[in-house]
Amino acid sequence: MLLVAVLVPIALATLVGLWLTWPGDTPRSGADIGFGQRPVHGEVLAATSAPCSSGSTGIGGASQVHRCISLDVQLTDGDSPGVTIQQVLPDEPSTPRFTVGDHVVLAYTGGNPSESGSYQVQDFQRGTSMLWLVALFAAAVLLLGRWRGLASLVALGFSFLVLVVYLFPALLTGRDPVIVGVLAASVIMFGVLYLTHGVSARTSSAVLGTVLSLALIGMLGIAFSAATHLTGLDDDTGNLIRVLGHGVDARGLLLAGMIIGALGVLDDVTVTQTSAVWELRRANPALGAWALYTAAVRIGRDHVSSAVNTLALAYAGAALPVLLTFSLSEQVFGTLITAQNIAQEVVRTLVGSIGLVAAVPITTAIAAVVAHCDEIAPVPS
């Protein structure tokens, strides 16, 4: 009853917030905001290296020949399927390597759809390979998790649905990023936890622990983004503002991403802690609330230690090219770590880690009290 008294008002507030911030205006399409280039698929029929231009080095009048990659690409869709066009790309270290049979994506820039000048090679097609990877992932989850694994896949789909249907349109139509991020995280939290683990006192304990930890992350994020003068105006946000043609609350967008990003790891910690408490209760029904708490916290210490390391290494791996670029600048470590692009990720990681650490005692305390008051601990399916 205590959990119901706390969580029901939060759920109702979330629903009211969704109703007030729901994106009523349809976001403008890509063509309206500058994404006028239409993707067209094609297949590489030939890829050859040939000189593309020549010039003078300026030393002794010696000429220097520049090399290019010439591609014959057959269009497979668009306005001229079956037509073969030629694309010439500079042969540079940053240029991808193409082979016969590669499936590529071209940007149709307008004009005659049968002319080579109307297209530009943009990327490789990856749809089929990624679908196989998704199928392999789903099979692995179902093989180990069975019905619980199926529930987790449904919950994953629900998370993406919230992002696509509510979060992205709300942000693009000018809603406050922090409010929208909190509401989206709340909906995902309720939906994912109850869909995956069922409606029970154990799940509700994890939900309440997640709510309190997210609140802490939100407060720390607001405080330290202001204290460190983070603007949120990195290259990606700058491009978004340029494309939209109007201002965006960049710092609010940073905070919203911080909250959404922390939610996935928090779910893992809070569910693990509540499960540990309930299993300890089942193994020894004589344990009191304090004994349950201390035993489960010992489990949580090991879990959170590895989870914090995971957060740091995940960022380092994702931002490896940026870190390498900064390391070539020959600046001292203190200057590098406080640069805007690096500092915002450091703040994001540290704030999320603090919330992660706090989630262990918070959730464990809630679960210990609830499990101790429950005379018959529920047996998991």
C-alpha positions as a LaTeX table, in Angstrom:
\begin{tabular}{lrrr}
\hline
Residue & $x$ (\AA) & $y$ (\AA) & $z$ (\AA) \\
\hline
Met1 & 0.00 & 0.00 & 0.00 \\
Leu2 & 2.93 & 2.32 & 0.71 \\
Leu3 & 4.36 & 1.66 & $-2.74$ \\
Val4 & 0.98 & 2.29 & $-4.33$ \\
Ala5 & 0.58 & 5.55 & $-2.41$ \\
Val6 & 3.95 & 6.76 & $-3.71$ \\
Leu7 & 3.99 & 5.42 & $-7.26$ \\
Val8 & 0.39 & 6.12 & $-8.33$ \\
Pro9 & 0.78 & 9.93 & $-7.99$ \\
Ile10 & 4.04 & 9.73 & $-9.96$ \\
Ala11 & 2.31 & 7.74 & $-12.72$ \\
Leu12 & $-0.61$ & 10.20 & $-12.79$ \\
Ala13 & 1.77 & 13.18 & $-12.93$ \\
Thr14 & 3.55 & 11.52 & $-15.83$ \\
Leu15 & 0.30 & 11.06 & $-17.74$ \\
Val16 & $-0.70$ & 14.68 & $-17.13$ \\
Gly17 & 2.75 & 15.81 & $-18.26$ \\
Leu18 & 2.44 & 13.78 & $-21.45$ \\
Trp19 & $-0.94$ & 15.32 & $-22.16$ \\
Leu20 & 0.41 & 18.86 & $-21.65$ \\
Thr21 & 3.58 & 18.40 & $-23.69$ \\
Trp22 & 2.33 & 16.08 & $-26.41$ \\
Pro23 & 3.59 & 17.40 & $-29.79$ \\
Gly24 & 0.41 & 18.68 & $-31.42$ \\
Asp25 & 2.15 & 20.19 & $-34.44$ \\
Thr26 & 3.66 & 17.74 & $-36.89$ \\
Pro27 & 7.44 & 18.30 & $-37.13$ \\
Arg28 & 8.59 & 19.58 & $-40.48$ \\
Ser29 & 9.83 & 17.00 & $-42.94$ \\
Gly30 & 13.45 & 16.60 & $-43.94$ \\
Ala31 & 12.89 & 18.41 & $-47.22$ \\
Asp32 & 11.41 & 21.38 & $-45.37$ \\
Ile33 & 14.39 & 21.81 & $-43.06$ \\
Gly34 & 17.22 & 21.30 & $-45.51$ \\
Phe35 & 17.46 & 17.56 & $-45.99$ \\
Gly36 & 16.40 & 17.81 & $-49.61$ \\
Gln37 & 18.72 & 15.10 & $-50.93$ \\
Arg38 & 16.79 & 11.89 & $-51.56$ \\
Pro39 & 18.61 & 8.58 & $-50.96$ \\
Val40 & 18.88 & 6.24 & $-53.94$ \\
His41 & 20.26 & 2.69 & $-53.81$ \\
Gly42 & 22.79 & 1.33 & $-56.27$ \\
Glu43 & 25.26 & $-1.51$ & $-56.93$ \\
Val44 & 28.93 & $-1.04$ & $-57.81$ \\
Leu45 & 29.69 & $-2.67$ & $-61.19$ \\
Ala46 & 33.31 & $-1.52$ & $-61.50$ \\
Ala47 & 35.87 & 0.23 & $-59.29$ \\
Thr48 & 39.13 & 1.41 & $-60.86$ \\
Ser49 & 41.96 & 3.75 & $-59.89$ \\
Ala50 & 42.94 & 6.41 & $-62.40$ \\
Pro51 & 44.51 & 9.88 & $-62.52$ \\
Cys52 & 41.93 & 12.58 & $-61.96$ \\
Ser53 & 43.93 & 15.82 & $-62.18$ \\
Ser54 & 47.46 & 17.10 & $-62.46$ \\
Gly55 & 49.15 & 20.22 & $-61.30$ \\
Ser56 & 52.49 & 21.74 & $-60.42$ \\
Thr57 & 54.31 & 21.23 & $-57.17$ \\
Gly58 & 55.87 & 24.66 & $-57.48$ \\
Ile59 & 59.39 & 23.24 & $-57.15$ \\
Gly60 & 61.28 & 22.98 & $-60.38$ \\
Gly61 & 58.05 & 22.83 & $-62.35$ \\
Ala62 & 57.59 & 19.10 & $-61.65$ \\
Ser63 & 54.04 & 17.92 & $-62.08$ \\
Gln64 & 52.15 & 15.93 & $-59.49$ \\
Val65 & 49.43 & 13.48 & $-60.55$ \\
His66 & 46.46 & 13.08 & $-58.22$ \\
Arg67 & 44.74 & 9.71 & $-58.09$ \\
Cys68 & 41.00 & 9.12 & $-57.96$ \\
Ile69 & 38.63 & 6.16 & $-57.71$ \\
Ser70 & 36.18 & 5.77 & $-60.59$ \\
Leu71 & 32.99 & 3.86 & $-59.82$ \\
Asp72 & 30.41 & 2.52 & $-62.24$ \\
Val73 & 27.18 & 2.31 & $-60.24$ \\
Gln74 & 23.93 & 0.79 & $-61.44$ \\
Leu75 & 20.89 & 2.43 & $-59.86$ \\
Thr76 & 18.46 & $-0.07$ & $-58.33$ \\
Asp77 & 15.64 & 2.30 & $-57.37$ \\
Gly78 & 14.69 & 5.96 & $-57.64$ \\
Asp79 & 13.54 & 7.65 & $-60.85$ \\
Ser80 & 15.97 & 5.79 & $-63.14$ \\
Pro81 & 16.34 & 2.17 & $-62.00$ \\
Gly82 & 18.74 & 0.18 & $-64.19$ \\
Val83 & 20.70 & 3.23 & $-65.34$ \\
Thr84 & 24.49 & 3.08 & $-64.87$ \\
Ile85 & 26.23 & 6.26 & $-63.74$ \\
Gln86 & 29.86 & 7.11 & $-63.02$ \\
Gln87 & 31.13 & 8.53 & $-59.74$ \\
Val88 & 34.66 & 9.86 & $-59.25$ \\
Leu89 & 36.04 & 10.07 & $-55.71$ \\
Pro90 & 39.44 & 11.33 & $-54.54$ \\
Asp91 & 41.78 & 8.50 & $-53.53$ \\
Glu92 & 42.59 & 9.67 & $-50.00$ \\
Pro93 & 43.17 & 7.83 & $-46.69$ \\
Ser94 & 39.67 & 8.85 & $-45.56$ \\
Thr95 & 37.98 & 7.51 & $-48.71$ \\
Pro96 & 36.22 & 4.13 & $-48.25$ \\
Arg97 & 37.39 & 1.19 & $-50.31$ \\
Phe98 & 34.85 & $-0.05$ & $-52.84$ \\
Thr99 & 34.71 & $-3.43$ & $-54.59$ \\
Val100 & 32.51 & $-4.87$ & $-57.31$ \\
Gly101 & 29.17 & $-5.95$ & $-55.90$ \\
Asp102 & 29.07 & $-3.43$ & $-53.06$ \\
His103 & 25.61 & $-2.02$ & $-52.42$ \\
Val104 & 25.80 & 1.72 & $-51.87$ \\
Val105 & 23.54 & 4.66 & $-51.06$ \\
Leu106 & 23.70 & 7.73 & $-53.27$ \\
Ala107 & 22.25 & 11.18 & $-52.57$ \\
Tyr108 & 20.07 & 12.45 & $-55.41$ \\
Thr109 & 20.77 & 16.18 & $-55.51$ \\
Gly110 & 18.18 & 17.04 & $-58.15$ \\
Gly111 & 18.28 & 17.55 & $-61.91$ \\
Asn112 & 18.26 & 14.87 & $-64.59$ \\
Pro113 & 17.89 & 11.50 & $-62.81$ \\
Ser114 & 19.89 & 9.79 & $-65.59$ \\
Glu115 & 22.99 & 11.99 & $-65.29$ \\
Ser116 & 25.96 & 11.21 & $-63.08$ \\
Gly117 & 26.17 & 14.78 & $-61.82$ \\
Ser118 & 22.79 & 14.45 & $-60.12$ \\
Tyr119 & 24.14 & 11.89 & $-57.65$ \\
Gln120 & 26.79 & 11.66 & $-54.97$ \\
Val121 & 27.98 & 8.50 & $-53.23$ \\
Gln122 & 26.97 & 8.82 & $-49.61$ \\
Asp123 & 27.29 & 5.51 & $-47.78$ \\
Phe124 & 27.07 & 1.72 & $-47.90$ \\
Gln125 & 23.82 & $-0.21$ & $-47.57$ \\
Arg126 & 23.82 & $-2.04$ & $-44.26$ \\
Gly127 & 20.19 & $-3.02$ & $-43.83$ \\
Thr128 & 20.49 & $-6.75$ & $-44.53$ \\
Ser129 & 23.55 & $-7.28$ & $-42.31$ \\
Met130 & 21.99 & $-5.34$ & $-39.46$ \\
Leu131 & 18.76 & $-7.34$ & $-39.73$ \\
Trp132 & 20.77 & $-10.56$ & $-39.38$ \\
Leu133 & 22.48 & $-9.12$ & $-36.31$ \\
Val134 & 19.12 & $-8.13$ & $-34.80$ \\
Ala135 & 17.80 & $-11.64$ & $-35.46$ \\
Leu136 & 20.87 & $-13.17$ & $-33.81$ \\
Phe137 & 20.45 & $-10.89$ & $-30.80$ \\
Ala138 & 16.76 & $-11.77$ & $-30.46$ \\
Ala139 & 17.51 & $-15.50$ & $-30.75$ \\
Ala140 & 20.18 & $-15.27$ & $-28.02$ \\
Val141 & 17.81 & $-13.41$ & $-25.68$ \\
Leu142 & 14.98 & $-15.89$ & $-26.29$ \\
Leu143 & 17.26 & $-18.91$ & $-25.92$ \\
Leu144 & 18.43 & $-17.85$ & $-22.47$ \\
Gly145 & 15.47 & $-15.81$ & $-21.20$ \\
Arg146 & 12.58 & $-17.76$ & $-22.80$ \\
Trp147 & 9.31 & $-16.02$ & $-21.87$ \\
Arg148 & 11.15 & $-13.46$ & $-19.76$ \\
Gly149 & 13.43 & $-12.83$ & $-22.72$ \\
Leu150 & 10.40 & $-12.29$ & $-24.97$ \\
Ala151 & 9.04 & $-9.79$ & $-22.45$ \\
Ser152 & 12.37 & $-7.94$ & $-22.47$ \\
Leu153 & 12.29 & $-7.70$ & $-26.28$ \\
Val154 & 8.76 & $-6.30$ & $-26.12$ \\
Ala155 & 9.96 & $-3.80$ & $-23.51$ \\
Leu156 & 12.86 & $-2.81$ & $-25.76$ \\
Gly157 & 10.44 & $-2.16$ & $-28.60$ \\
Phe158 & 8.29 & $-0.10$ & $-26.22$ \\
Ser159 & 11.32 & 2.05 & $-25.31$ \\
Phe160 & 12.05 & 2.84 & $-28.95$ \\
Leu161 & 8.35 & 3.56 & $-29.54$ \\
Val162 & 8.37 & 6.19 & $-26.78$ \\
Leu163 & 11.46 & 7.81 & $-28.26$ \\
Val164 & 10.10 & 7.91 & $-31.81$ \\
Val165 & 6.46 & 8.76 & $-31.08$ \\
Tyr166 & 6.92 & 11.22 & $-28.22$ \\
Leu167 & 10.51 & 12.29 & $-27.40$ \\
Phe168 & 11.82 & 13.18 & $-30.87$ \\
Pro169 & 8.67 & 15.03 & $-32.10$ \\
Ala170 & 8.32 & 16.89 & $-28.79$ \\
Leu171 & 11.91 & 18.12 & $-28.94$ \\
Leu172 & 11.63 & 19.09 & $-32.62$ \\
Thr173 & 8.48 & 21.11 & $-31.95$ \\
Gly174 & 10.18 & 23.18 & $-29.25$ \\
Arg175 & 9.09 & 21.55 & $-25.99$ \\
Asp176 & 11.38 & 21.97 & $-22.98$ \\
Pro177 & 14.07 & 19.25 & $-23.32$ \\
Val178 & 14.46 & 18.61 & $-19.59$ \\
Ile179 & 10.72 & 18.19 & $-18.97$ \\
Val180 & 10.31 & 16.03 & $-22.07$ \\
Gly181 & 13.34 & 13.92 & $-21.12$ \\
Val182 & 12.04 & 13.34 & $-17.59$ \\
Leu183 & 8.57 & 12.38 & $-18.85$ \\
Ala184 & 9.97 & 10.04 & $-21.52$ \\
Ala185 & 12.26 & 8.40 & $-18.96$ \\
Ser186 & 9.33 & 7.96 & $-16.58$ \\
Val187 & 7.14 & 6.31 & $-19.22$ \\
Ile188 & 9.98 & 4.02 & $-20.30$ \\
Met189 & 10.74 & 3.14 & $-16.69$ \\
Phe190 & 7.17 & 2.14 & $-15.83$ \\
Gly191 & 6.62 & 0.32 & $-19.10$ \\
Val192 & 9.91 & $-1.57$ & $-19.26$ \\
Leu193 & 10.06 & $-2.70$ & $-15.64$ \\
Tyr194 & 6.45 & $-3.84$ & $-15.39$ \\
Leu195 & 6.44 & $-5.43$ & $-18.85$ \\
Thr196 & 9.64 & $-7.34$ & $-18.18$ \\
His197 & 9.23 & $-8.29$ & $-14.52$ \\
Gly198 & 5.48 & $-8.20$ & $-13.95$ \\
Val199 & 3.38 & $-6.23$ & $-11.49$ \\
Ser200 & 4.57 & $-7.06$ & $-7.98$ \\
Ala201 & 5.95 & $-5.50$ & $-4.83$ \\
Arg202 & 9.43 & $-6.49$ & $-5.96$ \\
Thr203 & 9.10 & $-4.66$ & $-9.28$ \\
Ser204 & 7.52 & $-1.66$ & $-7.60$ \\
Ser205 & 10.49 & $-1.46$ & $-5.22$ \\
Ala206 & 12.81 & $-1.32$ & $-8.22$ \\
Val207 & 10.61 & 1.35 & $-9.84$ \\
Leu208 & 10.70 & 3.54 & $-6.74$ \\
Gly209 & 14.46 & 3.13 & $-6.40$ \\
Thr210 & 14.87 & 4.12 & $-10.06$ \\
Val211 & 12.67 & 7.20 & $-9.59$ \\
Leu212 & 14.70 & 8.45 & $-6.64$ \\
Ser213 & 18.02 & 7.77 & $-8.37$ \\
Leu214 & 16.87 & 9.55 & $-11.54$ \\
Ala215 & 15.81 & 12.53 & $-9.44$ \\
Leu216 & 19.30 & 12.66 & $-7.94$ \\
Ile217 & 20.90 & 12.44 & $-11.38$ \\
Gly218 & 18.67 & 15.24 & $-12.65$ \\
Met219 & 19.56 & 17.56 & $-9.75$ \\
Leu220 & 23.28 & 16.84 & $-10.04$ \\
Gly221 & 23.16 & 17.28 & $-13.80$ \\
Ile222 & 21.50 & 20.70 & $-13.51$ \\
Ala223 & 23.90 & 21.82 & $-10.78$ \\
Phe224 & 27.15 & 20.71 & $-12.39$ \\
Ser225 & 26.29 & 21.64 & $-15.96$ \\
Ala226 & 25.77 & 25.16 & $-14.66$ \\
Ala227 & 28.83 & 25.06 & $-12.37$ \\
Thr228 & 31.11 & 23.90 & $-15.22$ \\
His229 & 29.50 & 26.32 & $-17.71$ \\
Leu230 & 28.55 & 23.57 & $-20.13$ \\
Thr231 & 26.65 & 25.00 & $-23.09$ \\
Gly232 & 25.81 & 21.71 & $-24.82$ \\
Leu233 & 26.78 & 23.34 & $-28.12$ \\
Asp234 & 28.87 & 20.57 & $-29.61$ \\
Asp235 & 29.15 & 19.91 & $-33.36$ \\
Asp236 & 26.04 & 17.72 & $-33.52$ \\
Thr237 & 23.87 & 20.24 & $-31.66$ \\
Gly238 & 25.24 & 23.05 & $-33.81$ \\
Asn239 & 24.26 & 21.15 & $-36.96$ \\
Leu240 & 20.78 & 20.53 & $-35.53$ \\
Ile241 & 20.29 & 24.25 & $-34.86$ \\
Arg242 & 21.52 & 25.11 & $-38.35$ \\
Val243 & 19.12 & 22.63 & $-39.96$ \\
Leu244 & 16.11 & 23.61 & $-37.84$ \\
Gly245 & 16.72 & 27.31 & $-38.42$ \\
His246 & 15.85 & 28.27 & $-34.85$ \\
Gly247 & 17.41 & 28.10 & $-31.41$ \\
Val248 & 17.42 & 24.99 & $-29.24$ \\
Asp249 & 17.97 & 24.76 & $-25.49$ \\
Ala250 & 21.33 & 23.05 & $-25.94$ \\
Arg251 & 22.02 & 22.63 & $-22.23$ \\
Gly252 & 18.52 & 21.23 & $-21.71$ \\
Leu253 & 19.15 & 18.79 & $-24.55$ \\
Leu254 & 22.36 & 17.70 & $-22.81$ \\
Leu255 & 20.49 & 17.13 & $-19.54$ \\
Ala256 & 17.71 & 15.18 & $-21.28$ \\
Gly257 & 20.30 & 12.91 & $-22.88$ \\
Met258 & 21.96 & 12.48 & $-19.49$ \\
Ile259 & 18.69 & 11.30 & $-17.92$ \\
Ile260 & 17.72 & 8.98 & $-20.78$ \\
Gly261 & 21.22 & 7.53 & $-20.96$ \\
Ala262 & 21.38 & 6.81 & $-17.22$ \\
Leu263 & 18.02 & 5.05 & $-17.17$ \\
Gly264 & 19.22 & 1.88 & $-18.89$ \\
Val265 & 22.02 & 1.28 & $-16.40$ \\
Leu266 & 19.83 & 2.21 & $-13.44$ \\
Asp267 & 17.24 & $-0.40$ & $-14.44$ \\
Asp268 & 19.93 & $-3.05$ & $-14.29$ \\
Val269 & 21.14 & $-2.04$ & $-10.83$ \\
Thr270 & 17.72 & $-1.55$ & $-9.21$ \\
Val271 & 16.27 & $-4.81$ & $-10.52$ \\
Thr272 & 19.38 & $-6.72$ & $-9.46$ \\
Gln273 & 19.23 & $-5.29$ & $-5.94$ \\
Thr274 & 15.54 & $-6.03$ & $-5.44$ \\
Ser275 & 16.04 & $-9.55$ & $-6.78$ \\
Ala276 & 18.95 & $-10.07$ & $-4.38$ \\
Val277 & 16.83 & $-8.95$ & $-1.42$ \\
Trp278 & 13.91 & $-11.22$ & $-2.35$ \\
Glu279 & 16.18 & $-14.23$ & $-2.91$ \\
Leu280 & 17.86 & $-13.67$ & 0.46 \\
Arg281 & 14.41 & $-13.42$ & 2.05 \\
Arg282 & 13.34 & $-16.70$ & 0.43 \\
Ala283 & 16.57 & $-18.44$ & 1.47 \\
Asn284 & 16.25 & $-17.28$ & 5.09 \\
Pro285 & 12.80 & $-15.96$ & 6.07 \\
Ala286 & 14.12 & $-15.16$ & 9.56 \\
Leu287 & 16.30 & $-12.29$ & 8.28 \\
Gly288 & 15.15 & $-8.89$ & 9.41 \\
Ala289 & 15.13 & $-5.73$ & 7.33 \\
Trp290 & 18.61 & $-4.64$ & 8.48 \\
Ala291 & 20.12 & $-8.06$ & 7.83 \\
Leu292 & 18.55 & $-8.13$ & 4.36 \\
Tyr293 & 19.89 & $-4.65$ & 3.67 \\
Thr294 & 23.49 & $-5.33$ & 4.72 \\
Ala295 & 23.66 & $-8.65$ & 2.86 \\
Ala296 & 22.22 & $-7.21$ & $-0.37$ \\
Val297 & 24.44 & $-4.11$ & $-0.21$ \\
Arg298 & 27.48 & $-6.38$ & $-0.18$ \\
Ile299 & 26.23 & $-7.85$ & $-3.45$ \\
Gly300 & 25.56 & $-4.36$ & $-4.77$ \\
Arg301 & 29.10 & $-3.17$ & $-4.10$ \\
Asp302 & 30.53 & $-5.72$ & $-6.52$ \\
His303 & 27.89 & $-4.96$ & $-9.12$ \\
Val304 & 28.24 & $-1.19$ & $-8.99$ \\
Ser305 & 32.04 & $-1.35$ & $-9.13$ \\
Ser306 & 31.95 & $-3.13$ & $-12.47$ \\
Ala307 & 29.06 & $-0.98$ & $-13.74$ \\
Val308 & 30.93 & 2.29 & $-13.09$ \\
Asn309 & 33.95 & 0.95 & $-14.96$ \\
Thr310 & 31.63 & $-0.03$ & $-17.81$ \\
Leu311 & 30.33 & 3.54 & $-18.12$ \\
Ala312 & 33.83 & 5.01 & $-18.34$ \\
Leu313 & 35.10 & 2.45 & $-20.84$ \\
Ala314 & 31.93 & 2.73 & $-22.95$ \\
Tyr315 & 32.54 & 6.46 & $-23.38$ \\
Ala316 & 36.26 & 6.00 & $-24.05$ \\
Gly317 & 35.50 & 3.43 & $-26.73$ \\
Ala318 & 32.80 & 5.52 & $-28.41$ \\
Ala319 & 34.90 & 8.70 & $-28.33$ \\
Leu320 & 38.24 & 7.10 & $-29.23$ \\
Pro321 & 38.81 & 9.17 & $-32.43$ \\
Val322 & 38.05 & 12.38 & $-30.52$ \\
Leu323 & 40.42 & 11.41 & $-27.72$ \\
Leu324 & 43.18 & 10.56 & $-30.21$ \\
Thr325 & 42.70 & 13.89 & $-31.99$ \\
Phe326 & 42.95 & 15.80 & $-28.73$ \\
Ser327 & 46.05 & 13.83 & $-27.71$ \\
Leu328 & 47.84 & 15.09 & $-30.85$ \\
Ser329 & 47.33 & 18.71 & $-29.82$ \\
Glu330 & 50.18 & 18.44 & $-27.27$ \\
Gln331 & 48.11 & 20.17 & $-24.60$ \\
Val332 & 48.30 & 19.30 & $-20.93$ \\
Phe333 & 45.79 & 16.80 & $-19.58$ \\
Gly334 & 43.95 & 19.42 & $-17.51$ \\
Thr335 & 43.27 & 21.53 & $-20.58$ \\
Leu336 & 42.12 & 18.55 & $-22.66$ \\
Ile337 & 39.75 & 17.15 & $-20.05$ \\
Thr338 & 38.03 & 20.52 & $-19.52$ \\
Ala339 & 37.39 & 21.22 & $-23.22$ \\
Gln340 & 33.68 & 21.47 & $-24.06$ \\
Asn341 & 33.34 & 18.22 & $-26.03$ \\
Ile342 & 35.24 & 16.17 & $-23.45$ \\
Ala343 & 34.00 & 17.94 & $-20.33$ \\
Gln344 & 30.33 & 17.36 & $-21.07$ \\
Glu345 & 30.94 & 13.63 & $-21.45$ \\
Val346 & 33.00 & 13.57 & $-18.25$ \\
Val347 & 30.19 & 15.35 & $-16.38$ \\
Arg348 & 27.63 & 13.01 & $-17.95$ \\
Thr349 & 29.64 & 9.94 & $-16.91$ \\
Leu350 & 30.38 & 11.12 & $-13.38$ \\
Val351 & 26.83 & 12.30 & $-12.67$ \\
Gly352 & 25.44 & 9.03 & $-13.99$ \\
Ser353 & 27.96 & 7.09 & $-11.90$ \\
Ile354 & 26.98 & 8.95 & $-8.73$ \\
Gly355 & 23.34 & 8.13 & $-9.39$ \\
Leu356 & 24.32 & 4.54 & $-10.05$ \\
Val357 & 26.20 & 4.29 & $-6.76$ \\
Ala358 & 23.34 & 5.92 & $-4.87$ \\
Ala359 & 20.82 & 3.53 & $-6.44$ \\
Val360 & 22.33 & 0.59 & $-4.55$ \\
Pro361 & 21.62 & 1.72 & $-0.95$ \\
Ile362 & 18.39 & 3.52 & $-1.93$ \\
Thr363 & 16.83 & 0.57 & $-3.75$ \\
Thr364 & 18.17 & $-1.99$ & $-1.29$ \\
Ala365 & 16.68 & $-0.10$ & 1.66 \\
Ile366 & 13.26 & 0.10 & $-0.02$ \\
Ala367 & 13.35 & $-3.57$ & $-1.03$ \\
Ala368 & 14.50 & $-4.71$ & 2.42 \\
Val369 & 11.62 & $-2.94$ & 4.17 \\
Val370 & 9.04 & $-4.18$ & 1.68 \\
Ala371 & 10.34 & $-7.77$ & 1.60 \\
His372 & 10.51 & $-7.90$ & 5.40 \\
Cys373 & 6.89 & $-6.79$ & 5.67 \\
Asp374 & 5.88 & $-9.43$ & 3.13 \\
Glu375 & 5.25 & $-12.60$ & 5.09 \\
Ile376 & 5.48 & $-14.82$ & 2.00 \\
Ala377 & 8.04 & $-13.68$ & $-0.50$ \\
Pro378 & 6.85 & $-14.15$ & $-4.09$ \\
Val379 & 8.51 & $-16.97$ & $-5.98$ \\
Pro380 & 9.82 & $-15.85$ & $-9.38$ \\
Ser381 & 8.58 & $-17.77$ & $-12.41$ \\
\hline
\end{tabular}
